[in-house]
Amino acid sequence: EVIVVDDGSTDSTAELLQELDVSVIRNPDGGWGPGRARNAALEQVSSEYVAFVDSDDLLLPDALERLRDALAAAPDAPFAFVRGLSARREPDGWRQEGVIAPSEEEQRDLFGSLFARNCVPASGGLVRTRVARRIGGYDPRVRWAEDHHFWIRAAMLGPPVHVPEIGCVYRRHAGNRYTPMLAEEDSDVILQLAAGDSRLESYVTDRLGVELCLRSLSAIKARRPVRAARYVYRLGLRRPHGLRVLGGAVRHYRVRRRWWRVGRDVWSARPDLREWLSAY
């Protein structure tokens, strides 16, 4: 079943949905935000598994089957996730911008690694419905990094399963909600998860290093070097173990470059993927 939440759209979404065989939840006034909107849909789910897919992302045709099979083979896993390809549609066609996935090293402790760095594509996971409900769905307090917060809380119940195949496309465009600078508002809520779980304590400096890297790069891209310098001071130099935080930022930058190269190789080796994307 496909459940579509229309959170106050002002375009032709409502008319288009009338032509499709989907269940629709409408909030005409808008303002629910991603967490409350997804929770409204979760209340109506009747299947064993549920996948949350953002309106601007794409699932490959066999992604859900792969994820279902992975969960069937690992009955204790709370969710399964595929690799995601980050890509941007340019006037002359698609351009890849890297792969979203955990490294082999990160897979040795996916729970801690996921807390430090979100390696689950926003629309690349399949979760057991009972798990999503047990953790209370999405936390509406988290406005920008709601996916990351949700996956960490689900992983608290057990190790997730990683399916090392490209299964979704995270579409980059000018209208993307998320930016690392905006997600700064959610930082404390995510860090609070470590305060209540001793398994995450050793990953806090890595988490801060990732935030430092992402926010600084975002500020530099926005031509705000003073803000980037403030991030270095506040997240690194000002905190205990600041050098470890700075080291984590450098490591994360290298990880980003590595996954960009992986994306380049996938793009070159998968003409079927390029052909499939050309229809969108």
Secondary structure, 3 states (H helix, E strand, C coil): CCEEEECCCCCCHHHHHCCCCCEEEECCCCCCHHHHHHHHHHCCCCCCEECCCCCCCEECCCHHHHHHHHHHHCCCCCEEEEEEEEEEEECCEEEEEEEECCCHHHHCCHHHHHHHCCCCCCCCEEEEHHHHHHCCCCCCCCCCCHHHHHHHHHHCCCCCEEEEEEEEEEEECCCCCCCCCHHHHHHHHHHHHHHCCHHHHHHHHHHHHHHHHHHHHHHHHCCCHHHHHHHHHHHHHCCCCHHHHHHHHHHHHHHHHHHHHHHHHHHHHCHHHHHHHCCC
